[in-house]
Amino acid sequence: MTGDDDPRGPARFRLLATYLAGRSVDIAELPAGGSPFTDGRIIYVSPDGEQRHEVLVQAALLGAGSLDPALVKSLRGRPSTARRYLSLEGHRVLTDLARRVPLAATLELDGRPPTASAADSLAAAKGKGAVTAPPTWFGTIRPSRLVSVDPGPGARASDRELRLEFDLGALPDAGDEVEDSVEKSEESKILKLFENPLFSGKSVMDFFRKTMGNSRSDGDGAAGTETPVSAVRRARTAGPHARPLPTPIRFTDAETPGAAAGIGGALHPEWDVFGNRYKPQWCRVIDFPLTVPADIAAARVPEDDVLRRRLARVGLGPKVLRGRADGDELDLEALIDLFVDLRSGYSRPEHVYLEHRKLDRNLGVLILLDASGSSTDADQAGLSVHEHQRRAAATLAATLEELGDRVAVYAFRSEGRHAVHLPAIKTFDQRFGAVGRARLNQLQPANYTRLGAGIRGAGEILKNEAGTQNRLLIVLSDGCPYDDGYEGHYAEADAAKALEELRADGVACLCLSIGSTTSPDALERVFGTAGHAGAATLSELSPRMDELFLSSLRELAAPVPR
């Protein structure tokens, strides 16, 4: 019988320890003569001592935050101070615990605790005053074990940790997701040798498919998908001014809310124009599902026929039309079919040519909507900048999805560099259905505008998830970046630098300021050399939206200024 299965073993206290510590805690037994302690994930108890009391005090210390690394790291190499701190803090937390846990109420502790907080206990332990020695079952504190071990899932968040406030039960319904695509036909095993992230251009893959007799079946994959989703992490330049790569934030434990809800994110650099350098891992950018309650009655999206006709002209990829009456070259397959039919006694139209047209839309678009408090200014009609840009985002997303493009819609807002939020209204793998439209229309502006970090976070999502050869980031913002320590020339230069980085990585950028009164000069400073335009309403830009799209995509062929 193992220790976990033994009803008399220390594992029987695991539930008690987990409750008191406020996180998952295991129990293990020490060799004879060992003194009880914890490393934050396991509580070690003596084999022949008062195990229940040992678990009680060590778990209570964990739950109260008394053993946080920030507190106990100053106790390393000072065993006498650590013992004094354990006596004071153990007395304090057990006294507080006695009000709600009967087991703690039965302990005989001497009077009221002399300290009121962990910081007070630490200060008193480092002082010269007399401190009563702790009972043997208090065990000991091993600061080096607490500082070096990862506290694991469920641990108390530090001050730098980000609090995401959303309801996991309000995630988008299954009906709002894209249905599974039809089963793909068997692919050529030889062709698979050529499919790697560094050599997966559409034209190259089409050439090998045509040469080896393997073609892409109709209806495979989501709209606009032509290239396998892949990303190459690289820096554009080397040397002291090279751009640091983003560092992913890990959400790997399936038991954590982050992993269950599909939260992602990374630590991104920020450009310091005054120091002429990057600040690596400076901004914490988190993307997560937007879960505000969705009133389906608010799911209406304004239609724009002019916008649709203009965007329909944006045919970016060549498509081969087979069996045409006239064309650019002979269609050998159609010619063979015609020959077989004639020899069999049948007569059929002599449609034996191939025609090449730019009809195939292989475009992935991420719409990034400014949802900060700076977009609350209203025009003469009473509509705020946020309302204008929110309507524009809805119309653009619905139109592009209808035309067959891959589309995602994210909002962004910030509250300091450690809390840059990118709530996902529609991911690339979701339809822009009634629930998504309603959530977008009910999105309310709040907090601040750390524009550069939002652009970098959205750019990573676009590069990794669009799955298309052509990628375009559309930024809908009033062009007024502002946050804690992020304003003026510093913020404008960082936003322009973020757009420059994306263009260097092969992502086109188009920045639209709808309904705002920001001057053209200010927009020029914020958006830099990236394509940008401003108007009172989206309908004013619709007649030339195809030109804006294509000019932004063509800019990728031009050298990016340094």
N, C-alpha and C positions, 0 to 999 in steps of 0.2 A: 504494500500500500504506500503510495507516494505521500509527500508532505501535503500536497494540495487536497488529497482525498481523505486524509486522516482527520476525523471530526475533532480530535483533541490537539491537532497541530496548530502552529501559529497562524496558518492561513485562514483560520476561522475568524480572525479579527480584521480581515481585509475590508469587509463592508463597513465596519466601524471607522477604520482609518480613512477610507475613501470619502465617507460622509464628513468627517472632521476636517480633512485636508482640502476638500473641495475639488479634488482631482483624483485620477486613478492612481492608487498607491498599492504596492505589493508588500508582502511581509516575508522575511527570511530569518532563519535562526542562526545565531553566531556559534562558534565553537565555545567550549567551556571556558569561563573566565572572561569572555568578551563583554565590553560595556555597550549598552544600547545606543544607537545613533541612526541617522537617516542621511541619504545622499540626495533627497528630493523625489526619488522615484521608488525607492525601497526603504522600508523601516526594518532595521536589524534589531532583533530582540535577543535577550540572554536565554540560554536553554533551560535554566532552572530558577529564573527570577519571577517577578510579578509582571508577566508579559502583557496582561490587559492594561495595567497602569503605564507600562513603558510605551505601548502603542498610543495610549491616550495623550500623553504629554508630547510625544514627537509629532503626531498628526495634528494636534492643536497648534503647535508652533508653525507647522507648514501652512495651515489654514489661516493663521493670523498674519502671515507674511513675515514672521520673526526670523526666518532662515533664508530670506531673499539674499542672493549674492551681493547686492549693493550694500547690505548691512554687515554680513559676516566676513566679507573679504578683509576687513581691517583686523580680524581676529586671528588671521593666519600667523603661526609662529608664536602665539601668545596664549598658551593653554590655561594659565591662571585667569586671564581676563575672560576667556571663553567660558570658563566654569562659573565665574561670577555673573556673566551675562545670562547663562542658562538658568541659574538660580532665580534671578530677578524676573526674567521674561517668562519662565515656566510658571512661576507663582502668579504673574499677572494674567496670562492667557487662561490658566485653569480657573482662576477666580471668575473671570468673565464667562467662561464656558459653563460654570456651575449653574447659571441662571436657566440654561436650556437643556443640559444633559445631566440626568440623574446620577450617572456614574461619577461625574466630576464633583457633584454636590456631596458625595460621601467621603471625599478626601479630606483629611485633616490638615489644613494649611494654616500657618501662623498669621492671624490677623489680616489686615488689608494690604494689598500689594503696595510697595513703596514707590512704584513708577506708574505712569499713565499711558505710556506708548513704548514701542520698540526703540525708538530713538532715545527716549529717556533712560531705558534700561541699558543701552549701549554706553551712554555718557556716564551713568553711575558705575558701570562695570570698569570703565577706564579710570575712574576717580580713585580717591584714597579712602572713601568711607567703608565702614564695616558692612559685609554682606554675609548672610547666613549660608552655610554650605548646603547645596541641594541634596535631596534624598538620593539614595543609590539608584532607584528606578527612574530618576530623571535622565540617567545615561550621560551622554556627552555630546559636544558639538564638534564636528570635523569640518572646518571651513573649506579646506582644499577640495574635499569631495563635493561640497555644495556648489562651489564656484565652477568646477571643471565639468560637471555632468549636465547635459541638456535636461531641463526639467520636464520635457515631453509634453504631449497634448493635454490640454485642460489646466495647465499651470497658470498662475496669476500673471496677467499681462503687465509688462513694465510700462513706464511712462511713455516710452517711445513706440509702444505697440499701437496699432490702429484699431479703433473700435468701429466695426461695421454694424450698423443698426438696420436690420431688415428681417422680415418674417420668412423663415424657410418654407412655411406652409403656403405662401402666396406666390411660389414660383410659377412660371408660365405653364399653362395646361398642355397636356400631350397633344391636343388637337392643334396647338399653335406651332408645332414642330413640323419640319418637312418629313413627308412619308419616305420610307425606305425605297431606294431606287430599285429598278428591276434587276434581276440577277445578271451579272455580266457574263458574256461568252468567254470561253476559255482563251487565254492569251498565249501568244507565242512565247515559248521558254527562251528562245534565242533573243527575242526582243527585250525581255526583262533584263538582259545583261547591260542594255544601254540606258536603262531607267535609273539614274542616280541624281542626287540634288544638284550636281554641278553641270549636268549635261542633259537637261530635260526641256529644251525649247520646243514649242509646238511644231514649228516647221521641220525640225530635225526628226522628231518622233513621227510626224506624218510621212516623211520620206521613207523611213524604215518600215513603217506599217504597209505602205503601198508596195515597197520592194519585196517584202516577205509575205505578202498576202494576208496580212492581219489588219483589220480596220476597226475603228471604234463603233460599237453598236449604237443604234439610234436610241435616244432616251437615257443613256448612261449618265449618271451623276446629276448634280444640281445645275441650275441654269447658269450658263456661262462658263462652266468648268471645262478646261482643256488641259491644264498642266497639273501634275501631281503636287499637292501642297508640300512645300519644302522651304527651308530657310538656310542661308549660309551666313554664319556669324563672322563678320570681318570688320576691321577698321579701315577707313578709306586712306588714312595716312599713317606714317610712323613718326616717332620722335616725341618731343615733350608736349606738343600740341595735338597729338592724336586723340580722337574721340574714344573715351572708354566705352566698352560694351555694357549693355544693361545686365544686371545680375538678377536672375529669376528669384522670386520669393517662393519658397517651397510650401505647398499644401498637399503633402503626400499621404498623410494618415487618413484612411477611409473613415475613421470614427469621428473626425473633426467636422464641424459645420462647413469649414472652408472647402474641404474636398467634396463633401456631399453636394454643395451648391454650385460647384464649378467655378469657384473664385480663382482668379489668376492675378499676377502682377509681377513687378520687378522694381529694383532700385536703379534709377536712371541718373546720368550725369546732368549737370547744369553748367551753362556757359557763363563764365565771369568775364565780362567785357573789360572791366577795369584792371583785372589781373592778367588778362589775355591768356586764360587757361580754363580748362574744365575742372569742375568740382566733382570727382567721381562718387558714385553711389549717394547722391545728394537728395534725390526726391523719391519718395515711396509712392508708387502709382499702383492702385488696385482697381481691377475691373470685376464687376459682380452683377448678377441679374437685378434689374429694376423691378421691385415687387410692390409698388404702390397699388392700392385697390383700383381695379379697372371698372369704370362704369361704361358699359358697351354703348350707351346712348351718346357718349362723347367720342365715338370711333370714326366720325366723318372726316374725310380728307378732301380738301379743295382740289378740284380737277383743273388742269391747265392744258388745253388742247394744243396751244402753240408750243409749249414746252415739250409735249410728247412728240409732235411732228419734228421739232428740231433735234431732239435727242435720238430719234429713230434714224437720223442720217449718220449717226456716229457708228459706222461699220468699221471695226478696227482690224479684223482678221480675214485673210483670204479664204474663200470657200470654193470647192470644185463642184460644179454642176455636171453630172454625167448624162449621157444619152441625149445631147442637144442636137438640133437640126443644123446648127452652125456654131463654131467656136474657135478656140485657139489651137487645138491639136486633136489628133485622133484618140478616141476612147477605144482602146484595144479590146476591152471586155465586151462593149457593145458591138464592136465589129465582128468578134467571134460569134456572139449570139445571133447576129444577122446572118452570117454565113451558115450556121447550123440550121436556122429556120428556112433559108432558101433551099438548102440541100434536102430538107425534109418536106418540101412542097408548100411551105407557108410563105406568105408575103407580109412584110411589116415595114413601117416607115424607116427610112435610112437616117436615123438619128444616131450618128456614130462619132460625135465630137465632144470634147471637154471644153467647158467654159469656166474661166476663173473670175470670180467676183468678190468684192469686199462686202460680204453679207454676214459673216460669222462674228457675233459679238462675244469677244473673250475679255470682258472688262469686269474687274472687281472694284467696287466703290464702298468706302467707309465714310459715312456722314457723321461728323463730330460736332455736336451742338453745345454751344456755350450755355450752361445752366447756372451761372453764377449770379450773385446779386447785382452786378453792375449792369445787367440787361433789363432792369425794371423801369427805365425811363419810358414815358408814354408820348405818343404823337398827338396831333390835334384831334384825331378820331378816338382817342382813348386807348389805343392798342400799344402795348409795351414792345420794346425791341425783342424781348424774349418771345412774345406771342407771334410777331412777324417771323422770327427765325424758326420757331417751332412749326408753324404752318409750312414754311419753306422746306424744312426737313421732311415733313410728312408727304408733301407733294412730290419732292424729288425721289424719296424712297419708293413710293407707290408707282411712279412712272417708270423708274429704272427696273423695278422688279417685273412690271408688266412687259417691258421690252426684252426681258430674259437675262439681265445682268445679275451678277452676284452682288448683293447689297447688305450692309450692316449699318445700324444706327446706334451710336453711343452718345451719351451726354458727358460733360465733365464739369467739375467744380473742385475747389480745394479749400483747405483750412490749415495752412502751413505746409512746409515741404514734406512732412511725414504723413500727410493725409490728402493725397490727390486722388479723387474718386472718379471712376469711369463707369457709371451704371449703364448696363447693356439693355437697350430698349428692343433691339432686334439684332441677333447674331447672324453670321453668314448662313448658318444651317437652319434658320427659322423662316417661316413665311411672315410677311407683314400683315397678319390677320387682324381681326377686330380687337382682340385683347391688346396686341402690341400698339395698334393705332390709338386705342383709348388711353393706354399708359403714357404714350408720348404727349397726347393732348392734355393730360392732367399733370404733366411734369411742372413743378414749380421752381423758380430760381432761388438760390441761397448761396451763402458763403462767398468765396473769392475766386480769382482767375489766375492760376499759375499756368499760363498758356503753353509755355515751352514743354513742361512735363506732360500736359495733356496730349500735345501733338506727338511727343515721343512714344507715349504709351499706346496711343491709337495706331501709330505707324507700325509698331511691333505686331499688333493684332492683325493689321492689314497684310503685312508681309508673310505672316505665318499661317493665316487662315483663309485668305481670299481664294487661293488656288487657281489664279488666272495669270496669263502672261502680262496683261496690262492692269495696273493698279493705280487708283486715284483716291486721294484723301481730300474730302470737301470739308473745310472748316467754316462753320457758321458762327461768327462772333462779332461783337461790336468793336473789336480791336483795342480793348482797354485792359491790358494785363495788370493785375494788382494782387498782392498777397503780402504776408509778413516777410519783410526784407526783400520784397520783389516788386519793384516799381520803377518808373522813369526809364532812363536809357538802359539800365541793367536788364529790366524785364523785356523791353523792346528788342534788344540785341539777342537775348536768349531765345525768344520766339522765332526771330528771323533765322537764327542758327539752327534751330530744330527743323525748320522747313528745308533749309539747305542740306542738312544731313539726309533727310528722306529722299530728296531729289538725287543725291549722290548714290543712294542705295537703289535707285530705279523706281521710285514711287513718285508719281505726279501729284502735285498739290494745287488746289484751287481754293482760295479763301474768299468768302462772300460775306459782306456786311449788309444785312437787310434791316431797314427801318431805323438805323442808328444815325446819329448826327456827327460821327467821327469824321474829321477832316481827311481829305485825300492824302495830305502830307503825313498825317499820323498813321494812316493805313500803310503807306509806303514804308515807314520806319519799322512797323511791327511785322508786316508780311514780307518785307525785303523784296527780292527779285522773283518770288513765287507769283504765279498768276493770281490776281485779286480784282474784285469789282465791288461797287457799292450801289445800292438803289433803295428807294423807299419801300418797294414791294418786290416780290419775286417776279410778278408778271412783267415788270419793266426789263428784267434781264432775260426773260424767256426767249424773245426773238433772236438773241445772239448766244444762247446757251451752248449750242453745238460748237461755235467758234471758241468759246471759253474752254470747253472740254478739250477740243483738239489742240488748241494752242498750249494748254498745260501739259498735254501728253507729248507734244513735239519738243517742248523745252528739255525733255530728258536727253535728247540727242545733242544738245548744246553743252559746252563745258560749264561747270558750276563755278562761279567766282569764289575765290578764297579770301 
